[in-house]
Amino acid sequence: MTINLAYQLRKSQNILPALVNESSALLKDSSLVSTIGVTDLLRRAYIVGAEKYIAFEPLIFAAVIYYLMIMTLTLGGYALERRLQRSD
């Protein structure tokens, strides 16, 4: 049982950087495709800009939100990688 657990931890430690990278790419690509029929953030920024006759403010706001989501995901991945390295 403990050998299997150690093997699983080693596998997850090896695949973690690729998993974080793919999660970041998926989050970045979510502006291209709506998920589960919900209007994504970038499309909503375009709609607000068209309704209020302002072009840049909604897009800047959407960019800040995307940046914060990507940084949160990236820093969380780094923290998880450090924690798995400490467990060795």
N, C-alpha and C positions, 0 to 999 in steps of 0.2 A: 504494500500500500504506500509506504513512504517513498519507495523508489519510483513508483508511478507518479506520485505528487511532485517529486523533484524533476522528473522528466517533463511533466506538464509545465512547470514553472520555467524550465529552460527553453521549451518551445515557445511559450508566450513571450519570454524575454527576447528571443531572436526575431519574432514576427512583429513586435510592438512598433518599431519605427515605421515599417511599411504600413501597418494598420492606421497609425496616426496620419501618415501622409495621404493615404486613400480617403480617410475621413475628412481631412482638410480639402482635398480635391472635390469630394462630393458636396461639401458645404459651399465651396466656391461655384460649382456647377449648378447649384440649386437655383441660381438666377436665370439659368437657361430653361429649366423645366419646372413646371409647377408640381408640387408634391401633394398627392391625395386630393387633387381638385381645389386646393386652396391657392389663392393668388399669392405669388411670392413677393418678397420685399421690393425687388427692383421694379416689377410691374406695378405694384402699388404706388411707388414713388412717381412713376410716369403718370399714373392716373391722377394723383394729387397735383402734380405739376400742371396737368392740362386743365383741371378744374379751377385751380387758384391762379392760373397764368403766371406761375413762377417756375423757372426751369431748373436752377442749380440747387436750391436749398433742399428739396426732397431727395435729390440724388446724393448730395453731400451727407445728409442724414442717413440714407441707406448705406453709403460707403462706410460711415463710422460704425454702424451696427454690424455690418459684415466683418469689418476689421476686428471689432471686439469679440465677435464669435470665433473668428479664426485664432486670435491670440489666446483666448480662453482654452480652446481645444489644444493648441500647440503647447501652452504652458502645462496643461493637465497631463499631456503625453510625456513631456520632459520629467515632470514630477513622478509619474508612474515608472518611467525608465530608471530614474535614480533610486526609487524605492526597491525595484527588482534587482538592481545592481548591488544594493546594500545587503539584500537577503542572501547573496552568494557566500 
